[in-house]
């Protein structure tokens, strides 16, 4: 959790709010890939890529 807190403090202090959507999209894609590899829905999710 300290890593996430450090990123948020960096974004807020340096006024780099435009990086937040990029980080969120990358995290969502990462969770999707992890979820796709360990579920029964993986053949359907892999067709998206």
Phi, psi and omega in degrees: 000335179294327179296316179294321178296318179296319178297315180298317179296321177298312181298319182289319183289320183270000180059042180253058183291340180291343178281339183300312179297327179294316180296318180297316179296319178296320177294318178296319177296321177297316177295323179295319179293318178295317180294322182293328181281344186235027181223170178285346180274002186303320178298328181282325180286324180296334178291341177290332183263000000 
